[in-house]
Amino acid sequence: MGSRNTSVLFFAAIALFLSQHFPSQTEATIPAELVSKVCAQSEIHSYETCVKFLTASPKSLMVSSAKAVAENALDMARRKTTDASCFFAALLKRKDINPASRAAIESCSSLFKQSVTFISLDGLSGGTASLDLHSALDKATLCKSKLSAAHVSIKSVSDKLEEWGNFYSVASAAVYAVENPEP
C-alpha cells in the first residue's frame, strides 16, 4: 500500500510542477499591447519573428507588464550571449580552424563573455539597461569587425551572430518600452 501512495504523490507532484511552469492555453497570454509596443520597435524583419522570440519560454507567456516582458527578453538575450561565447570557444577547439582566423574567433569568445555582464536585470531596475545593452552591441560589432578583417567566412558563425542579433533586438526594444513609457 505504501508504494501506491508514493506513486500517487509522485504523479501529483509532477502535475503541480507542470501546471505552475507550463501554463495552459487559457493562461498563456502576453497582453497584445505589450507585444505590439515591443515588436513595433524591434529591428527584427518580421513581426511574427519578434512575437516568436517574446514567447520562446513558457514563463514569457504569463507576463502582464512591460517590465516583465523586458525582464524575460533580457534573460533570453543573456542566455544567447552566453551561448555565443561558448560557441566561439568551441570553435577554437576544432583542429580545422585556419590559424589566421583563430585570433578573431578567440576575441569573439572573449567579447561575448564580457557582454554577458552587460545584459542583466540590474540595469533595468537602475534605468541603465539600454546603455548596458548598447555596450553589449558594441562588443558584438567589434567581434564582427575582427571576423571580417580576418576574412572568417564560416556559415555557422554568421548564423550564430544573426541569431544573437535577433534576441538582442527584441531585448533592446523591450527595454526601450520600459525606459520610455508612453504618457
N, C-alpha and C positions, 0 to 999 in steps of 0.2 A: 504494500500500500504506500510506503514511503517513496518509492521510486516513481509512482504515478503522480503523487503530489509534487514531486520535484519537477517532473515533466510539465505539469500544468503551470507551475510557477515560471519555469524557463520560457515557455511559449507566451505567457502573459507579459513577461519582461521584454521579450522581443517585440511584441505588439505595441507595448507602451513606447519603446525606443523608436520604432518605425513611425508611429503616429506623431511623435514630437519632432523627429528630424526630417521626415519626408511628408510634407503636407498633402492633403487630398486636393483634388482639383478645385473644390469649392473654397478652400483656404488659400490656394496658390494664386494670389493676386497682388501684383505691384500696381498701385494706382496709375491709371493711364496718363494722367497729367505729369507724373514724375518721369515716366518713360519718355513722353513727348519732349519734356524740357531737356532731359539729358541727351537724348538721341538727336534732337534738332541741332545741338551744339557740337556733337561729336564729329570728328573728321573721317569717320568710317564711311565708306562709299554707299552703303545702303542702310536704311532704317531698320530693316529686318535683321541685318547682321548685328547692329547695335543692340536690339532687343534680345537677340540670342546670347550675346555676351552678358547683358544685365541679368538674364535669368539662368545663367550657366550653373549656379549651385542652388540646391534646394532651399537654403536659408535666404537666398535673394528673393524668393517668391513671397516671403512673409513680411516684407518691409512696408512701412506706412509713412515714412518721411523721407525728405530729400537727403537728410544726414545719413539715414540708414542705407539708402541707395549708394551714397558716396562711400560709406564705410565698406560695404560689400565690394564695390568696384575697386577701391584701393587694395582690399585684401586679395582680390583676384589678380590685379596688376602686380602686386608684390610677389605673389606666387609665380607668375610668369617671368618676373625679373630674376628670381632665384633659379627657375628652370633654364633661363637663357645663360646665366653664369655657369651652371652645371653642364649645359650643352657645349659651351666653348671649352670648358675644362676637359670634357670627354673627348672632344676633337683632338686635343693636344696629345692624348694617349695613342691615337692612331699612328701607325708607322708610315702610312702613305701620304701624310701631310707634307707638302712642299716646305722645305726649311725656310724659304723666303716668306711664306705665309705664317709660319709659326709665331713670330713676334706679334703680328697683328691679332692673331687668334688669342694669344696669351693676354694681350692688352684688353681685348673684348671681355674675356672672362673676368679680369680684374675690374674693369669698368662696370660691368653689370653687378658684380659682387658689391661694389661701392654704392651702386644705385639702390640696392635693397634698403639701405638705411634711410634714403630719402622718401621712400614710399611707406608712410606709416600713418596711423590714426592720430598720433600726437600732433602732427601738423594740422589736421582737420580741426582738432579741438582748439589749437592755438591760432587758427586763422592763417597759417602759412603753408597750407597743403599745396596750393597752386604753385607757389615759389619752389617748394620742395620737389614737386613733380617736374617742374621745368629743369631743375638740376639733374634729375634722372634722365630727362630727354637730352640734355646736353651731353651726358655720358654716352647715351646710345648713338647720338650723332657723331661723337668723336670715334666711337667704335666703327661706324660705317665709313668714316673718312680713312681710318687706318686700314680697313679691309680694302677699300678702293685703291689706296696708294700702294698696297702690296699686291694688287691685282688678284685678290681672292675672289674666285667665282664658283662657289660651291652652292648648289641649289638649296640644300638643307639649311645653309646659313641664311640665305635670303628669305627662305620660308620662315625661319625662326624669328628673324628681325621683323618681318611683316606681322606675324602673329603677336609679337610683343607690342608692336606699334598699335595694333587694334585694341588690345587691352588697355594700353596707355591712354589712347584717345578717349575711350569710354570713361576711364577713371578721371581724366582731366576735365571732361565735360560735366561729370557728376560733381566734382569738387567745385567747379565754376558755378554750378547751380546752387550749391550751398553757400559759397562765399559771396555770391551776388544775387540774393533773393529779389524776386520781383516785388514791387510795392503792392 
